[in-house]
Amino acid sequence: MSDQTGRGTPGPADSGADQPSVPTDRRMHYPGYQGEPADESDQDSMSSIFRRAKHPVDTSGQPAGGSGVSAGGPDVPAGTSDGPEALGTPPHQTDSTREPATTAVRPQAGVIQPTYGERAAGGVTVRPPRAQDVDRRAERRAERLIAGWFLISVIGTVGFVVTNFVGDKYKAYYTPSLGAALGLAVGGLGIGLILWAKRLMPHEQAVQERHAFASSKEEIAVTEEEIAAGFADTGLARYPLLRRTLLGAGTVLGGLIVVPLLNLTNTKPGKKLDHTSWVKGARLVTEDGRYVKLGDVAIGGIETVFPAVPVTESDGTVAYQPKTDVQTKADSTTLLIRLPPGVDRPRKGREDWGVDGHVAYSKICTHAGCPVSLYEQQTHHLLCPCHQSVFDVRDGCRAIFGPASRSLPQLAIAADKDGFLYARDGDYHEPVGAAFWERS
């Protein structure tokens, strides 16, 4: 049932009532109206889902009440046609306003016209017209609003591209900026389309009969014939050479999928994990550039440190240059832990690798390379949050639980005369990172 009936569209009709006169230029002509089949043999196509959606009928197959037309159209008396109901033409625009649909319907003698909010035949509730349907200024406002959302989408897309190619990927603003720009690009487009559909596209209420879900045998046979005819037109059956070469080309093209997988399996670090940025004499420095001294870390405390390599100045003095770049963070990130006195049980030959309870271990998990960052003071255990591997700090960070199979590499540290902690022997004595690289 339509919530808008054009001016000049007849009101509801029954089989015993006379039809009101309708201007010829506003009538819908059947059969053959607007290219629809006029031949009786084409009645099945006239009952397609597209026409049923355009010209609704109620669940009994009769015209939906309140539409003002019969099942066969405005020129066919009600009860004499088995076709679907035709909706009335939409109201015509004026300079500033449009008349409500109900004012244009000619009441039929003895028939009660449905009003807004009432249920008409077919169980459809008649809705009032939207502001955009009766007021041109409201329509223009909606148009500008939708266009504004589309422009926001354009701005978001441009911002995403600019941030991706110009922004610094290692700054804190980069990822949030990308997310915000992408949200504006997608959200602006989506909101604009939703508003377009809700405010400017035609709103029609229609009731149609449920069609059969299974195709008829005749339709299935016709489809099979069309598929067979299409296959014959390709010539694959007539040209075996083309058929075989096409199959070969498709197979080779599908093999491209395997190339990225092979690239992943062949990407091995080699000897890159055997050496990090730690050098002999490098001081332990925090990410904010503060050198770590004895006493800076409380008992039971933990600190993430990086190397500050010694650099000889032109005057012969030694300065320390902190290295907190991306590459250094990837392989040289170290955990400095201060254990209570008498707790540490160093392995043989490593008794002097710590200072006053301070011990240093690689932060990179030996299972898959995740950062080991959770420390339990009571149990002196380090926990990897990725796959729950557990390392015992008291026993040289030995792996005691989870998929990790190797202890965390230990960094030998010492303290200078000023109390600053530094790498005594230089680099780790064993490779850092995931242990499965050693077996590959």
ChimeraX attribute file (.defattr): number of C-alpha atoms within 10 A of each C-alpha:
attribute: neighborCount
match mode: 1-to-1
recipient: residues
	/A:1	31
	/A:2	27
	/A:3	24
	/A:4	26
	/A:5	24
	/A:6	21
	/A:7	22
	/A:8	20
	/A:9	27
	/A:10	26
	/A:11	25
	/A:12	25
	/A:13	26
	/A:14	16
	/A:15	11
	/A:16	9
	/A:17	14
	/A:18	12
	/A:19	21
	/A:20	15
	/A:21	12
	/A:22	14
	/A:23	10
	/A:24	9
	/A:25	8
	/A:26	13
	/A:27	17
	/A:28	18
	/A:29	15
	/A:30	17
	/A:31	17
	/A:32	12
	/A:33	11
	/A:34	9
	/A:35	7
	/A:36	14
	/A:37	16
	/A:38	13
	/A:39	10
	/A:40	9
	/A:41	9
	/A:42	11
	/A:43	15
	/A:44	9
	/A:45	12
	/A:46	20
	/A:47	16
	/A:48	13
	/A:49	14
	/A:50	10
	/A:51	17
	/A:52	19
	/A:53	20
	/A:54	20
	/A:55	28
	/A:56	27
	/A:57	28
	/A:58	21
	/A:59	15
	/A:60	11
	/A:61	17
	/A:62	22
	/A:63	34
	/A:64	31
	/A:65	24
	/A:66	26
	/A:67	29
	/A:68	28
	/A:69	26
	/A:70	32
	/A:71	24
	/A:72	23
	/A:73	24
	/A:74	27
	/A:75	16
	/A:76	15
	/A:77	19
	/A:78	25
	/A:79	15
	/A:80	11
	/A:81	14
	/A:82	15
	/A:83	22
	/A:84	27
	/A:85	33
	/A:86	27
	/A:87	30
	/A:88	27
	/A:89	16
	/A:90	17
	/A:91	19
	/A:92	12
	/A:93	13
	/A:94	11
	/A:95	8
	/A:96	10
	/A:97	16
	/A:98	16
	/A:99	17
	/A:100	19
	/A:101	20
	/A:102	21
	/A:103	11
	/A:104	17
	/A:105	22
	/A:106	17
	/A:107	18
	/A:108	18
	/A:109	11
	/A:110	7
	/A:111	13
	/A:112	10
	/A:113	18
	/A:114	16
	/A:115	14
	/A:116	13
	/A:117	11
	/A:118	12
	/A:119	15
	/A:120	19
	/A:121	19
	/A:122	20
	/A:123	14
	/A:124	19
	/A:125	18
	/A:126	19
	/A:127	17
	/A:128	15
	/A:129	16
	/A:130	16
	/A:131	15
	/A:132	19
	/A:133	25
	/A:134	20
	/A:135	17
	/A:136	17
	/A:137	14
	/A:138	17
	/A:139	17
	/A:140	13
	/A:141	12
	/A:142	19
	/A:143	17
	/A:144	12
	/A:145	15
	/A:146	22
	/A:147	17
	/A:148	15
	/A:149	21
	/A:150	22
	/A:151	17
	/A:152	20
	/A:153	24
	/A:154	18
	/A:155	16
	/A:156	24
	/A:157	20
	/A:158	15
	/A:159	18
	/A:160	22
	/A:161	14
	/A:162	13
	/A:163	18
	/A:164	15
	/A:165	9
	/A:166	10
	/A:167	16
	/A:168	12
	/A:169	12
	/A:170	10
	/A:171	8
	/A:172	9
	/A:173	12
	/A:174	15
	/A:175	16
	/A:176	10
	/A:177	16
	/A:178	20
	/A:179	13
	/A:180	13
	/A:181	24
	/A:182	20
	/A:183	16
	/A:184	23
	/A:185	23
	/A:186	16
	/A:187	17
	/A:188	24
	/A:189	21
	/A:190	15
	/A:191	15
	/A:192	21
	/A:193	15
	/A:194	12
	/A:195	16
	/A:196	16
	/A:197	12
	/A:198	13
	/A:199	18
	/A:200	16
	/A:201	11
	/A:202	11
	/A:203	16
	/A:204	16
	/A:205	18
	/A:206	20
	/A:207	23
	/A:208	24
	/A:209	15
	/A:210	8
	/A:211	9
	/A:212	7
	/A:213	6
	/A:214	8
	/A:215	9
	/A:216	10
	/A:217	9
	/A:218	9
	/A:219	11
	/A:220	12
	/A:221	12
	/A:222	12
	/A:223	12
	/A:224	12
	/A:225	12
	/A:226	12
	/A:227	12
	/A:228	11
	/A:229	11
	/A:230	11
	/A:231	12
	/A:232	12
	/A:233	11
	/A:234	10
	/A:235	12
	/A:236	14
	/A:237	12
	/A:238	11
	/A:239	10
	/A:240	11
	/A:241	11
	/A:242	13
	/A:243	13
	/A:244	12
	/A:245	11
	/A:246	13
	/A:247	12
	/A:248	12
	/A:249	11
	/A:250	11
	/A:251	11
	/A:252	11
	/A:253	10
	/A:254	10
	/A:255	10
	/A:256	10
	/A:257	10
	/A:258	9
	/A:259	9
	/A:260	10
	/A:261	10
	/A:262	10
	/A:263	10
	/A:264	9
	/A:265	9
	/A:266	10
	/A:267	8
	/A:268	12
	/A:269	10
	/A:270	10
	/A:271	10
	/A:272	11
	/A:273	16
	/A:274	15
	/A:275	16
	/A:276	20
	/A:277	21
	/A:278	26
	/A:279	19
	/A:280	16
	/A:281	21
	/A:282	26
	/A:283	29
	/A:284	27
	/A:285	26
	/A:286	19
	/A:287	18
	/A:288	9
	/A:289	15
	/A:290	12
	/A:291	20
	/A:292	20
	/A:293	17
	/A:294	18
	/A:295	12
	/A:296	12
	/A:297	16
	/A:298	14
	/A:299	15
	/A:300	16
	/A:301	16
	/A:302	20
	/A:303	18
	/A:304	18
	/A:305	26
	/A:306	27
	/A:307	31
	/A:308	26
	/A:309	22
	/A:310	17
	/A:311	13
	/A:312	10
	/A:313	10
	/A:314	7
	/A:315	6
	/A:316	8
	/A:317	9
	/A:318	12
	/A:319	12
	/A:320	17
	/A:321	15
	/A:322	22
	/A:323	21
	/A:324	21
	/A:325	11
	/A:326	10
	/A:327	12
	/A:328	16
	/A:329	19
	/A:330	16
	/A:331	23
	/A:332	25
	/A:333	23
	/A:334	24
	/A:335	21
	/A:336	24
	/A:337	23
	/A:338	25
	/A:339	22
	/A:340	16
	/A:341	10
	/A:342	9
	/A:343	12
	/A:344	19
	/A:345	12
	/A:346	17
	/A:347	11
	/A:348	7
	/A:349	7
	/A:350	12
	/A:351	12
	/A:352	14
	/A:353	20
	/A:354	23
	/A:355	16
	/A:356	15
	/A:357	17
	/A:358	25
	/A:359	25
	/A:360	28
	/A:361	23
	/A:362	26
	/A:363	28
	/A:364	25
	/A:365	30
	/A:366	27
	/A:367	23
	/A:368	17
	/A:369	18
	/A:370	16
	/A:371	19
	/A:372	24
	/A:373	16
	/A:374	13
	/A:375	20
	/A:376	13
	/A:377	15
	/A:378	7
	/A:379	10
	/A:380	20
	/A:381	20
	/A:382	22
	/A:383	22
	/A:384	25
	/A:385	14
	/A:386	13
	/A:387	14
	/A:388	14
	/A:389	20
	/A:390	24
	/A:391	26
	/A:392	20
	/A:393	26
	/A:394	18
	/A:395	17
	/A:396	20
	/A:397	22
	/A:398	19
	/A:399	24
	/A:400	16
	/A:401	13
	/A:402	14
	/A:403	14
	/A:404	24
	/A:405	17
	/A:406	18
	/A:407	23
	/A:408	28
	/A:409	23
	/A:410	23
	/A:411	25
	/A:412	23
	/A:413	24
	/A:414	22
	/A:415	19
	/A:416	13
	/A:417	6
	/A:418	8
	/A:419	12
	/A:420	17
	/A:421	23
	/A:422	27
	/A:423	24
	/A:424	21
	/A:425	17
	/A:426	18
	/A:427	20
	/A:428	21
	/A:429	13
	/A:430	13
	/A:431	21
	/A:432	25
	/A:433	25
	/A:434	19
	/A:435	18
	/A:436	13
	/A:437	16
	/A:438	13
	/A:439	5
	/A:440	9
